[in-house]
Amino acid sequence: MSRKTKRNRTEPEPPVPQDRRGIVVGSVVVLLLVFLAATLLYRKETAQSSQPAGSASLAALASEHSPTLGDASAKVHIVEFLDPACETCALFFPLVKQLMAENPNRIRLSTRHVAFHEGSEYVVRMLEASRKQDRYWQTLEALLASQERWAPHHTVQPELALQVIADVELNVDQLVADMNAREVSQRMERDLNDAAALKVTATPEYFVNGRPLPAFGQQQLLDLVREELQTAY
């Protein structure tokens, strides 16, 4: 017969020795601390993951050096990364202007330049240099409106690009001289670095109050801008 016996259920449990009680209490405290730490970590990760998906880095979107159109106090800020030789950029620009006209003083636009197409660095330098003569927006609109003339098949023809801005009232000799200025190169480098930080790989790319488009398209841009307008106003 086995010597192992069960204790009667009515029989009281033997007291736990005092030193073992200390071990038990210590173990419970350690477990509570581990649980608390895990809970705090989970809450932190959850809070981070609950932020708007794809919200852009404010540092990379800070564009004080960039051309800005619209009221400085506007609560909806569109940041556009564009390539002047990009056909889609030329198609979307009137849409953005229309949104701004329909919502006066509520939207401002900042442009950032990325030269993704062959030869477009030359035209980006033209745009940056035109700022010194306070003719940036006129130059941009003239270039986008006549893009087919100076960038056939997305290949820039510099001499033709200079011709199409003849009506912008620019001092062309001064413009060409300013194109290689140090501040022009610095602004271009800043835009390229910020584009890389934001993983901009195609143009146009839009951020509306720091939020990227959920998917590319005119309707997606309209919806995002209108959503931010409704929130802000």
C-alpha atoms as a printed R data frame, in Angstrom:
    type eleno elety resid chain resno       x      y       z
1   ATOM     1    CA   MET     A     1   0.000  0.000   0.000
2   ATOM     2    CA   SER     A     2   1.256  3.417  -0.831
3   ATOM     3    CA   ARG     A     3   2.400  5.519   2.070
4   ATOM     4    CA   LYS     A     4   1.183  8.716   0.267
5   ATOM     5    CA   THR     A     5  -2.009  9.949   1.861
6   ATOM     6    CA   LYS     A     6  -4.304 12.947   1.249
7   ATOM     7    CA   ARG     A     7  -4.882 15.409   3.971
8   ATOM     8    CA   ASN     A     8  -8.427 15.593   5.243
9   ATOM     9    CA   ARG     A     9 -10.140 18.663   3.678
10  ATOM    10    CA   THR     A    10 -11.260 19.821   7.099
11  ATOM    11    CA   GLU     A    11  -7.789 19.657   8.493
12  ATOM    12    CA   PRO     A    12  -6.262 23.162   8.798
13  ATOM    13    CA   GLU     A    13  -3.241 24.067   6.651
14  ATOM    14    CA   PRO     A    14   0.026 24.212   8.518
15  ATOM    15    CA   PRO     A    15   1.253 27.749   9.104
16  ATOM    16    CA   VAL     A    16   3.797 29.103   6.643
17  ATOM    17    CA   PRO     A    17   7.139 29.719   8.326
18  ATOM    18    CA   GLN     A    18   7.894 33.432   8.855
19  ATOM    19    CA   ASP     A    19  10.901 33.420   6.520
20  ATOM    20    CA   ARG     A    20   8.851 31.858   3.740
21  ATOM    21    CA   ARG     A    21   6.149 34.510   4.194
22  ATOM    22    CA   GLY     A    22   8.760 37.158   3.435
23  ATOM    23    CA   ILE     A    23   9.707 35.330   0.249
24  ATOM    24    CA   VAL     A    24   6.069 35.084  -0.816
25  ATOM    25    CA   VAL     A    25   5.389 38.779  -0.141
26  ATOM    26    CA   GLY     A    26   8.578 39.780  -1.977
27  ATOM    27    CA   SER     A    27   7.615 37.683  -4.967
28  ATOM    28    CA   VAL     A    28   4.168 39.305  -5.112
29  ATOM    29    CA   VAL     A    29   5.735 42.795  -5.011
30  ATOM    30    CA   VAL     A    30   8.148 41.931  -7.830
31  ATOM    31    CA   LEU     A    31   5.297 40.563  -9.931
32  ATOM    32    CA   LEU     A    32   3.260 43.726  -9.323
33  ATOM    33    CA   LEU     A    33   6.184 45.919 -10.377
34  ATOM    34    CA   VAL     A    34   6.725 43.887 -13.527
35  ATOM    35    CA   PHE     A    35   3.020 44.099 -14.319
36  ATOM    36    CA   LEU     A    36   3.004 47.862 -13.749
37  ATOM    37    CA   ALA     A    37   6.035 48.383 -15.986
38  ATOM    38    CA   ALA     A    38   4.510 46.272 -18.731
39  ATOM    39    CA   THR     A    39   1.249 48.211 -18.466
40  ATOM    40    CA   LEU     A    40   3.018 51.565 -18.752
41  ATOM    41    CA   LEU     A    41   5.017 50.374 -21.752
42  ATOM    42    CA   TYR     A    42   1.867 49.080 -23.438
43  ATOM    43    CA   ARG     A    43   0.062 52.369 -22.849
44  ATOM    44    CA   LYS     A    44   2.994 54.314 -24.304
45  ATOM    45    CA   GLU     A    45   3.122 52.152 -27.414
46  ATOM    46    CA   THR     A    46  -0.650 52.357 -27.778
47  ATOM    47    CA   ALA     A    47  -0.588 56.145 -27.490
48  ATOM    48    CA   GLN     A    48   2.109 56.332 -30.166
49  ATOM    49    CA   SER     A    49   0.236 54.021 -32.488
50  ATOM    50    CA   SER     A    50  -2.962 56.036 -32.021
51  ATOM    51    CA   GLN     A    51  -1.396 59.119 -33.583
52  ATOM    52    CA   PRO     A    52  -2.587 59.908 -37.126
53  ATOM    53    CA   ALA     A    53  -1.080 57.325 -39.449
54  ATOM    54    CA   GLY     A    54   1.642 58.777 -41.610
55  ATOM    55    CA   SER     A    55   1.740 62.175 -39.929
56  ATOM    56    CA   ALA     A    56   4.717 63.971 -41.331
57  ATOM    57    CA   SER     A    57   7.713 65.104 -39.340
58  ATOM    58    CA   LEU     A    58   7.177 68.742 -38.439
59  ATOM    59    CA   ALA     A    59  10.909 69.355 -38.747
60  ATOM    60    CA   ALA     A    60  10.987 68.056 -42.316
61  ATOM    61    CA   LEU     A    61   7.893 70.064 -43.225
62  ATOM    62    CA   ALA     A    62   9.135 73.293 -41.667
63  ATOM    63    CA   SER     A    63   9.398 75.416 -44.772
64  ATOM    64    CA   GLU     A    64  10.141 78.937 -43.608
65  ATOM    65    CA   HIS     A    65  12.682 79.142 -46.431
66  ATOM    66    CA   SER     A    66  10.123 78.088 -49.039
67  ATOM    67    CA   PRO     A    67   7.867 80.253 -51.223
68  ATOM    68    CA   THR     A    68   4.443 80.612 -49.595
69  ATOM    69    CA   LEU     A    69   1.199 81.775 -51.145
70  ATOM    70    CA   GLY     A    70  -1.848 82.799 -49.144
71  ATOM    71    CA   ASP     A    71  -2.635 84.348 -45.780
72  ATOM    72    CA   ALA     A    72   0.062 83.658 -43.188
73  ATOM    73    CA   SER     A    73  -2.647 83.128 -40.545
74  ATOM    74    CA   ALA     A    74  -4.524 80.503 -42.584
75  ATOM    75    CA   LYS     A    75  -5.231 77.402 -40.504
76  ATOM    76    CA   VAL     A    76  -4.888 74.948 -43.390
77  ATOM    77    CA   HIS     A    77  -1.355 74.631 -44.723
78  ATOM    78    CA   ILE     A    78  -0.625 72.658 -47.887
79  ATOM    79    CA   VAL     A    79   3.012 71.717 -48.470
80  ATOM    80    CA   GLU     A    80   3.638 70.524 -52.009
81  ATOM    81    CA   PHE     A    81   6.786 68.800 -53.225
82  ATOM    82    CA   LEU     A    82   6.923 69.480 -56.945
83  ATOM    83    CA   ASP     A    83   9.148 69.020 -59.973
84  ATOM    84    CA   PRO     A    84   8.553 71.764 -62.569
85  ATOM    85    CA   ALA     A    85   9.037 69.177 -65.352
86  ATOM    86    CA   CYS     A    86   6.393 66.893 -63.818
87  ATOM    87    CA   GLU     A    87   3.289 66.713 -66.001
88  ATOM    88    CA   THR     A    88   1.022 65.799 -63.074
89  ATOM    89    CA   CYS     A    89   2.309 68.781 -61.102
90  ATOM    90    CA   ALA     A    90   1.159 71.020 -63.940
91  ATOM    91    CA   LEU     A    91  -2.265 69.349 -63.926
92  ATOM    92    CA   PHE     A    92  -2.752 69.613 -60.151
93  ATOM    93    CA   PHE     A    93  -1.572 73.191 -59.663
94  ATOM    94    CA   PRO     A    94  -4.801 74.808 -60.976
95  ATOM    95    CA   LEU     A    95  -6.781 72.574 -58.602
96  ATOM    96    CA   VAL     A    96  -4.852 73.883 -55.611
97  ATOM    97    CA   LYS     A    97  -5.304 77.471 -56.798
98  ATOM    98    CA   GLN     A    98  -9.032 76.833 -57.159
99  ATOM    99    CA   LEU     A    99  -9.247 75.482 -53.601
100 ATOM   100    CA   MET     A   100  -7.508 78.595 -52.341
101 ATOM   101    CA   ALA     A   101  -9.844 80.891 -54.313
102 ATOM   102    CA   GLU     A   102 -12.898 79.084 -52.931
103 ATOM   103    CA   ASN     A   103 -11.591 79.451 -49.370
104 ATOM   104    CA   PRO     A   104 -10.042 82.924 -49.162
105 ATOM   105    CA   ASN     A   105  -7.620 83.479 -46.276
106 ATOM   106    CA   ARG     A   106  -8.129 79.908 -45.028
107 ATOM   107    CA   ILE     A   107  -5.482 78.043 -47.040
108 ATOM   108    CA   ARG     A   108  -1.820 78.750 -47.614
109 ATOM   109    CA   LEU     A   109   0.509 76.876 -49.917
110 ATOM   110    CA   SER     A   110   4.230 76.249 -49.580
111 ATOM   111    CA   THR     A   111   6.233 74.686 -52.393
112 ATOM   112    CA   ARG     A   112   9.287 72.485 -52.089
113 ATOM   113    CA   HIS     A   113  11.397 71.518 -55.115
114 ATOM   114    CA   VAL     A   114  12.660 68.067 -56.063
115 ATOM   115    CA   ALA     A   115  14.370 67.524 -59.411
116 ATOM   116    CA   PHE     A   116  13.322 63.986 -60.306
117 ATOM   117    CA   HIS     A   117  13.142 64.479 -64.093
118 ATOM   118    CA   GLU     A   118  16.154 64.710 -66.341
119 ATOM   119    CA   GLY     A   119  17.439 68.271 -66.510
120 ATOM   120    CA   SER     A   120  14.843 69.719 -64.145
121 ATOM   121    CA   GLU     A   121  17.511 70.902 -61.701
122 ATOM   122    CA   TYR     A   122  18.181 73.753 -64.132
123 ATOM   123    CA   VAL     A   123  14.545 74.883 -63.978
124 ATOM   124    CA   VAL     A   124  14.458 74.532 -60.196
125 ATOM   125    CA   ARG     A   125  17.417 76.902 -60.077
126 ATOM   126    CA   MET     A   126  15.488 79.294 -62.322
127 ATOM   127    CA   LEU     A   127  12.563 79.231 -59.915
128 ATOM   128    CA   GLU     A   128  14.756 79.760 -56.863
129 ATOM   129    CA   ALA     A   129  16.629 82.591 -58.554
130 ATOM   130    CA   SER     A   130  13.374 84.299 -59.592
131 ATOM   131    CA   ARG     A   131  12.616 84.819 -55.914
132 ATOM   132    CA   LYS     A   132  15.356 87.422 -55.723
133 ATOM   133    CA   GLN     A   133  13.331 89.513 -58.175
134 ATOM   134    CA   ASP     A   134  10.071 88.737 -56.347
135 ATOM   135    CA   ARG     A   135   8.676 86.937 -59.392
136 ATOM   136    CA   TYR     A   136   8.560 83.350 -58.159
137 ATOM   137    CA   TRP     A   137   4.836 82.622 -58.503
138 ATOM   138    CA   GLN     A   138   4.616 84.300 -61.899
139 ATOM   139    CA   THR     A   139   7.607 82.262 -63.078
140 ATOM   140    CA   LEU     A   140   6.193 79.007 -61.721
141 ATOM   141    CA   GLU     A   141   2.806 79.521 -63.354
142 ATOM   142    CA   ALA     A   142   4.389 80.465 -66.684
143 ATOM   143    CA   LEU     A   143   6.579 77.350 -66.633
144 ATOM   144    CA   LEU     A   144   3.763 74.988 -65.678
145 ATOM   145    CA   ALA     A   145   1.384 76.463 -68.264
146 ATOM   146    CA   SER     A   146   3.933 76.013 -71.071
147 ATOM   147    CA   GLN     A   147   5.549 72.809 -69.852
148 ATOM   148    CA   GLU     A   148   4.956 70.967 -73.148
149 ATOM   149    CA   ARG     A   149   7.134 73.510 -74.952
150 ATOM   150    CA   TRP     A   150  10.238 73.335 -72.812
151 ATOM   151    CA   ALA     A   151  10.022 69.768 -71.418
152 ATOM   152    CA   PRO     A   152   8.925 67.486 -74.285
153 ATOM   153    CA   HIS     A   153   8.830 63.854 -73.136
154 ATOM   154    CA   HIS     A   154   9.829 65.062 -69.628
155 ATOM   155    CA   THR     A   155  13.265 66.104 -70.892
156 ATOM   156    CA   VAL     A   156  14.147 69.707 -70.069
157 ATOM   157    CA   GLN     A   157  15.390 72.037 -72.806
158 ATOM   158    CA   PRO     A   158  17.016 74.878 -70.817
159 ATOM   159    CA   GLU     A   159  17.096 77.407 -73.641
160 ATOM   160    CA   LEU     A   160  13.365 76.892 -74.257
161 ATOM   161    CA   ALA     A   161  12.616 77.236 -70.540
162 ATOM   162    CA   LEU     A   162  14.280 80.648 -70.587
163 ATOM   163    CA   GLN     A   163  12.211 81.663 -73.602
164 ATOM   164    CA   VAL     A   164   8.831 80.882 -72.033
165 ATOM   165    CA   ILE     A   165   9.436 83.216 -69.093
166 ATOM   166    CA   ALA     A   166  10.046 86.204 -71.352
167 ATOM   167    CA   ASP     A   167   6.697 87.697 -70.379
168 ATOM   168    CA   VAL     A   168   7.283 87.425 -66.633
169 ATOM   169    CA   GLU     A   169   9.200 90.739 -66.570
170 ATOM   170    CA   LEU     A   170  12.383 89.194 -65.285
171 ATOM   171    CA   ASN     A   171  15.899 90.446 -65.785
172 ATOM   172    CA   VAL     A   172  17.089 87.264 -67.483
173 ATOM   173    CA   ASP     A   173  20.791 88.106 -67.243
174 ATOM   174    CA   GLN     A   174  20.418 88.666 -63.501
175 ATOM   175    CA   LEU     A   175  18.365 85.482 -63.205
176 ATOM   176    CA   VAL     A   176  21.050 83.362 -64.860
177 ATOM   177    CA   ALA     A   177  23.707 84.910 -62.626
178 ATOM   178    CA   ASP     A   178  21.639 84.229 -59.479
179 ATOM   179    CA   MET     A   179  20.928 80.610 -60.403
180 ATOM   180    CA   ASN     A   180  24.319 79.522 -59.041
181 ATOM   181    CA   ALA     A   181  24.120 81.550 -55.841
182 ATOM   182    CA   ARG     A   182  25.005 79.757 -52.635
183 ATOM   183    CA   GLU     A   183  21.579 80.303 -51.054
184 ATOM   184    CA   VAL     A   184  19.916 78.700 -54.087
185 ATOM   185    CA   SER     A   185  22.022 75.559 -53.681
186 ATOM   186    CA   GLN     A   186  21.363 75.502 -49.949
187 ATOM   187    CA   ARG     A   187  17.587 75.711 -50.381
188 ATOM   188    CA   MET     A   188  17.632 72.988 -53.021
189 ATOM   189    CA   GLU     A   189  19.683 70.726 -50.766
190 ATOM   190    CA   ARG     A   190  17.298 71.340 -47.860
191 ATOM   191    CA   ASP     A   191  14.306 70.416 -49.992
192 ATOM   192    CA   LEU     A   192  15.944 67.208 -51.223
193 ATOM   193    CA   ASN     A   193  16.951 66.185 -47.704
194 ATOM   194    CA   ASP     A   194  13.474 66.837 -46.337
195 ATOM   195    CA   ALA     A   195  11.916 64.944 -49.237
196 ATOM   196    CA   ALA     A   196  14.127 61.969 -48.423
197 ATOM   197    CA   ALA     A   197  13.207 62.173 -44.723
198 ATOM   198    CA   LEU     A   198   9.514 62.166 -45.648
199 ATOM   199    CA   LYS     A   199  10.037 59.348 -48.183
200 ATOM   200    CA   VAL     A   200   8.850 61.464 -51.081
201 ATOM   201    CA   THR     A   201   9.645 59.437 -54.190
202 ATOM   202    CA   ALA     A   202   7.265 60.967 -56.743
203 ATOM   203    CA   THR     A   203   5.698 64.315 -57.525
204 ATOM   204    CA   PRO     A   204   3.447 65.995 -56.790
205 ATOM   205    CA   GLU     A   205   3.374 64.968 -53.124
206 ATOM   206    CA   TYR     A   206   1.087 66.837 -50.747
207 ATOM   207    CA   PHE     A   207   0.935 67.220 -46.982
208 ATOM   208    CA   VAL     A   208  -2.080 69.012 -45.520
209 ATOM   209    CA   ASN     A   209  -1.460 70.207 -41.965
210 ATOM   210    CA   GLY     A   210   1.204 67.514 -41.772
211 ATOM   211    CA   ARG     A   211  -1.012 64.734 -43.117
212 ATOM   212    CA   PRO     A   212  -0.083 62.968 -46.361
213 ATOM   213    CA   LEU     A   213  -2.647 61.863 -48.894
214 ATOM   214    CA   PRO     A   214  -4.093 58.432 -47.973
215 ATOM   215    CA   ALA     A   215  -3.806 57.587 -51.674
216 ATOM   216    CA   PHE     A   216  -2.811 59.704 -54.639
217 ATOM   217    CA   GLY     A   217  -5.537 61.425 -56.625
218 ATOM   218    CA   GLN     A   218  -7.384 64.691 -57.096
219 ATOM   219    CA   GLN     A   219 -10.386 63.552 -55.090
220 ATOM   220    CA   GLN     A   220  -8.156 62.398 -52.244
221 ATOM   221    CA   LEU     A   221  -6.541 65.837 -52.155
222 ATOM   222    CA   LEU     A   222  -9.916 67.579 -52.202
223 ATOM   223    CA   ASP     A   223 -11.249 65.370 -49.413
224 ATOM   224    CA   LEU     A   224  -8.206 65.873 -47.196
225 ATOM   225    CA   VAL     A   225  -8.221 69.656 -47.608
226 ATOM   226    CA   ARG     A   226 -11.965 69.864 -46.948
227 ATOM   227    CA   GLU     A   227 -11.599 67.677 -43.868
228 ATOM   228    CA   GLU     A   228  -8.928 69.973 -42.465
229 ATOM   229    CA   LEU     A   229 -11.033 73.038 -43.307
230 ATOM   230    CA   GLN     A   230 -13.985 71.591 -41.447
231 ATOM   231    CA   THR     A   231 -11.813 70.812 -38.438
232 ATOM   232    CA   ALA     A   232 -10.125 74.202 -38.402
233 ATOM   233    CA   TYR     A   233 -13.160 76.378 -39.132
